[in-house]
Amino acid sequence: MFSEIAKRAKVVDAKPLPDVMIFPSSITLEQSSKNIYGVLPPTNAEGELVPLQMLMDDRMWMADKSFTFDGTEFTQGHYDGAWFGNSLENRFSKALDRANL
């Protein structure tokens, strides 16, 4: 079913995505050939590991922020509860990776 849905997926305009998404490097995210960031969003279980992997002071950097470097704006987003994938979303994302679009 997911592969059929993935075959019919269409690209639509949306607000700009952040230049990067941040997540603790100590928690390995699954590679994705179709995701713009190259990884599948973290699962709820991976998200629950964040407080165990990072000190509170370090977690303050996990926020949506904008920086200016040499006159160019650079934006970062962070994987939070709104981004965490549930099992249905993760299965769909994997079907997109397998689809020949």
Residue, then its C-alpha position, 0 to 999 in steps of 0.5 A: m500500500f505504501s509503495e503505491i502511495a509513494k508512486r503518486a506523491k507530488v512535490v508541492d511548494a512549502k515554506p523554506l526548510p532549515d539549512v540543517m536539522i540538528f540532533p545529538s550525534s550520539i543517537t544514530l539516525e537511519q539513512s534516507s536517500k530521499n529525505i532532504y537531510g539524508v536521514l529519516p526523522p528520529t523515532n519517539a524512542e530516539g527522542e526520549l534518549v536526548p535527555l540521557q545523551m545531552l546535558m541540559d545546557d547543551r540542549m539549549w542549542m537544539a532550537d530553531k535559530s538563524f545565523t548570518f555568516d558573511g551576509t548570508e542567512f543560515t537557519q537550523g531547525h531541531y528535531d523535536g516531538a513534532w518531527f519524531g516519526n511514529s511507526l506508520e510514518n517511518r514505514f511510509s518514509k521507507a516506502l518513499d526511499r524504495a520508490n522509483l520517483 
